[in-house]
Amino acid sequence: MGNTLITPTQVANEALAILRSNLVYKNLVHTDFSPEFIPKVGATVNVRVPASLTAQDFVQGTNASAQDVTETYVPVVLNRHKDVTVALTTQDKTLKIRDFAKQIIEPAVIPIAEAIDTDIAVKLYEKAASSVSGNSSSTDLTDIAGLVKKLDINKAPTGQRSLVVGPEHKYRYIKLPNLSYNMNAGDDSALRRADMGDVYGLRSYMSQLTPASSADTPGTLAAATYNVASGDTDKVDIAAASIAEGTYEIGDGFIYNGTIYRFTTNGALTSNAAANIATSPAFPANVASIAAVVLPASSSLAFHRNALALATRTLELPEGAAKSAIANFEGISIRVVYDYDWKSKSDIISFDVLYGVKELRTGLIAKLVG
């Protein structure tokens, strides 16, 4: 017999467990979480950046120079409010909590986890201070060694470094005998399932959300540079491309202000430019010409934990809802709210998360492109 007394607290706790087990990038960056309510989406919080101290020479018979342990603060705008709302039938309400988790909670929460990881990955790629061009003829880990070199040169601390490869790079590198491939960790979390072991001091993982073109065969524009600007309503103009007659495919695109814009039509450049290309989502108006952060055919990201911050805050429980609950743990919080739609005669349940992402030290990020 089904359990008809599944409470919002049970649902929130189960939703949080599912959310945490499906995150990869979130567990590799600096997190800032406080349980207090932030009154509105768009609020700004100050995230502490760990202090940076230097080793000084000490001369016998003199006094040591004390350094102030001054932690700087970086403002992070909580402008990402992700929500999934579903309608519950009478049959759904009679499910046991295990069935309820599989049929209702999991399908609702996994897209939120993917949205969080995508936002982190996109920001890392967009703000990376260093870039390594992949060598398609290489038969070893030289490209990854190049990422390590970039981090070393930028004085990234040697601990808490991570490498997240995209599917194309994973397929290539796991075939090499000198890569420690450790996917069978006996844990159901996404982070453990994605674990590929240590590579040159980088704890390595795979994520399908690492920014790249989604076209089966990317156009030649995916390996070029170009500027973007607002075109006609919801369209984008391309100018000053590094190739005169490059092609673009559905799924190719670029990053602007933390968001991926993918082309929804195929086309080609004329004299290093193209006008009024449709994108998904629609490109905003009044954007002057800027250099695009182009989505390559494939990519990987190497970074230190303090390169980027994920800030989350607990949303307030609504006064008008009869049933609601919040669950939070280790830098992530999710709210569950029940309601009733008298028009459809069904119960409504929403899952939502409030957060923001912000780069802290771009020199601690290097990307492998192509």
N, C-alpha and C positions, 0 to 999 in steps of 0.2 A: 504494500500500500504506500502511496506517495506521501511525502511530508508536506502538508499544507501550511506549516508554520516556519517557512524560511524567512528569517528576519532581515531587515536592511543591514544590520551589523554583520550577520553571517555572509551576506552577499558582498559587502564592502571588503571584508577580510579575504574572502576568496578572490575577489577582483584584484586586490593588491598583490596577492600571491602570484596570480597569473601575469599581472603586469610586470612584476619584478623578474619573473622567470623568462620573460620574452625580450628583455633589454640587453643589448651588448654595449653600445657606445656609452650609455649612461653610467655604467660601472667602471669606465676607464677615464673619466674626467672628474674635475673638481666639482663637488656638489655642495650646495648651500640650501639648507632646509630649516624653516622655523614653523612651528605649529600655529602661530598667531594668524588671525584673519587679516587679509589685505582687502580693503574696502571695495576695490573695483579693478577690473581688468585694465591693464595699462599702467598700474602702479609701478614705481621704481624702487628697487631694494639695492642696498649697498653690500656687495659681496667682498669679503676679506680675501686679499691675496697674501699668501705666506711671505714673511719677511725675507729679504735677500741680504745675507751677511758675507763679509770677505775675511779671509785669513790674513793676518798682518804679521810682519816680522817683529819679534820681541827682542830687545837688546837688554842684556843683563845690567842691572843697576838703574834702569829707567822704569817709569810707570807704564803699564799697558794702557792703550787707548780703548776706552769703552765705546761700544757701538750701540746705538739705540735700536732696540727691536721694534721697528716701526712697520706695522702692517698697513699697506695701502688698501684702498677700497675702490672697487669698480662698480659703477651703476649698471644694474641689469633690469631691463624693462620686462615686466611680466605680461607680455602681449600675446601669449599663445594659450588659448583656452580651447582645449580639444574635448569634444563631446560625442558620445554615441548614445542614441536614444532608441529604445525598442518597445514594441507593444507586446504585452503578455496575454495569452489566451488562458482560458480556464484550464485547459490541459497542461499548459506550461506551469501553472501554479501548483499542480499536483505532483510535480516531479520531486524526486529526492535531491538533496543538495549536490550530490555527485553528478547526477544527470543534468541538473539545473546549470551546473558549472560548465559542462561540456556543450550543452545545447543553447544556452543563453549568455552566460557570463563570458566564456572564452571568445566566441565570435565577436562580442562587443568590445572587449578589452584589447585584444591583439592589435587591431588597427590603431589604437591610442599608443601602444608601445612602439609600433612602427613609425608613427608620426613623431614621437619624441626622439627616437634614434635617428630618423631622417633629418630632423632639424639640427641635431648635433653634428652629424656627418657633413651636412651642407655648409654649416658655419666653419667647420675645420677646413674643408676644402677651399672655401671662398677666401679665408684669411691666412692660409698657409704662406709663410714668408719664403719658403724654399721649395723648389720643384726639381724633380729628376725625370728626364725623358727615358721611357722604357726602351730597351734595345730588343727588338723582336727576334734577333738572331742569337741572343745570348742563351747559353745552355747551363748557366749556374745562377747563383744568387747575387751577382754583381750589382743589379739594380737596387736590391734591398740594402746592400752594403753602402750604396750611394746615399740612401736615406739616412742611415746611421751616421755617415760622414757629415751630412748637413746638420744633424742634431748636435754632433760633437763640436763642430765649428761654432755653432750658436750657443755653446756651453749649457746645453740642456742637462740637468742632473741625470746620472746614469741609472738611477732607480726609477721605478714607476713609468717606464717607457712602454708604449704599446704600438703594435702594427695591426691595422685592420685592412685586409685585402678584399677586393671585390671578387665575384665569382670567376671572372676570366683569369685573374692573376692566381687565384687559388688553384684552379685546374692546372695551370702551368707549373706552379712551384711545388705542389705536393708530389709531382712525379719525380722530383729530384731526390736522389738518395741521401743527401746531406741535410734535408729538412726534417726536423723532429715533428712527426705528424701524430698528434695526440688527441684525436677526436673522440675516443671511447673513454670518457672520463667517469661514466657511471653516474651522471647527474643530469636532471632534466631541465636545467636552466639554459637559456640561450647562450649565455657566456661560456658555460662549460661545453656545450655542444659545439660551439664555434672555435674552441681552443685548438690551436695548431702547434703549441709548444714555443720554445725560445729560439729566436733567430738573431744572432749577433747582438744579444742583449735586449731585444725587443720581444715582449710577450705578444704572441701573434694570434690573431683571430680572423674569421671570415664573416662578412656581413653582406647580404644582398642589397643593402641600402647605401653602400658606398657610391657616391655620385658618379654617374656615367650615362652615356647615351643608352636609350632603351630600344633603339632601332636594331633590327636583325643584322643589317649591314649599314653602319653609320656612313653618312656622307663625308665628302672630303673636308667639309667645313668643320668637322669635329676635331681636326688636327690643325686648324688654322687659328689665327687671331682676328678679331674684328670688334667694331664698336656697335653699340645698340642705342636706339632712341625711340621715343614714342612715335608711332605712325598715326594712321587713322584710328578711329575708335576701337580700343581693345587690341590693336595690332602693334607690331614692332618693325622698325626699320633697321637694316644692317648696312654699315658703311665702313670704308677703309679696311676691308678684309685683306689679309696677307696673300690671298690667291684671287685671281681675277674672275675665274669661272667655276668656283667651287660649288658643290651640290650639298643640299641638306635633305634629310629624310625625316619622316614622322618619328618622333622620339628623340631626335637630336635636340640640342638647346643650350641653355646657359643659366647661370645663377645671377640673380640681381637682388640685393638687399635681403639675403638669407632665404630666398625662395627659388626653386627650380622652375624655369619656364621652358616647356618642351614645344617644339613646332608640331602643329597638327596637320600640316600639308607638306608634300614634297616640292622641291623647287631647285632653282639654280641662280647663281649670281650673274650679274651682267656688269662688267667694268668694276669689279670689287664691291658691288653693292646689290641690295635687294630691298624692296619696299613693301610694307603692309603684309607682313607674314602673321598668320594667326597662331596663337600660342595657347597652351593650357597650363595654368590659369591664364586669363586674359591679361595682357601686359598693361600696366597702369599708364595714365596720361601724364603729360608734362615732365617726362624724363628726358633731359638733355643728353647729348651724345656722350657715352662713357665707354671705357674698355670693358668688354664682356668677359666674365669668367666662364670660359667655354667648357661644356661637358665633353670629356674625351670618350674614346671608344671604351676605355677601361681605366680604372684608377685604384690606388691604394693610399693609405694615410698612415704616417708615423708621427707620433706625438707624445709629449709628456703629460701627465695628469693635470698639471697646472697651466696647460695651454688654454683651456676653456672652462667656463663655469656653467653648470646647469642649476638654476635657482627655481625652487618650487615653493609654493605656499598653500596652506589649507584654505579651501573655500568655505564660506560661512554656510551653515545649515539654513535652508530657507524656512521662513516662518509659515508660509502658506501650505507647505507639504505635510501630509499626515505622517509619513514615514520617511526617514532619511538617516544616513550614517556616514561617517568618515573613517578611513583607515590610513595610517601613515607609518612608515618605517624606513630608516636608512636613506633619507634624502628623496623620498617620493611619497605623494599623497593622492588618494583618489576619493571622490565623493559619489555616493549613490543616493538617488532621490526617487521615491515612488510617487505616482500621481494616478488619477483616474480620469479617463476620457469618456464622458457620458454620451457623446455622440456615437462613438464606435463601440461603447460598452466594453471597454478593455482597460486593463491596467497598463500604465506607462512606467518604464524604469529608465533612468538616465545615468550614465557614467561619465564623469568629467574630471579633468585635471588642468590645473593652472600652473604655468611655468614660463621661464625665459631662458635664453642661451646668450652667452656673450664671450667673445675671445678675451683672454687675459694677457697672454704673451705669445704673439704670433711667431716669434723666433723659435718656439718650441714645437712648431708644426712643419712637416715636410710632406709633400705629396709626390707619388709616383704616377706619371701620366702616360697613358698609351701602352 
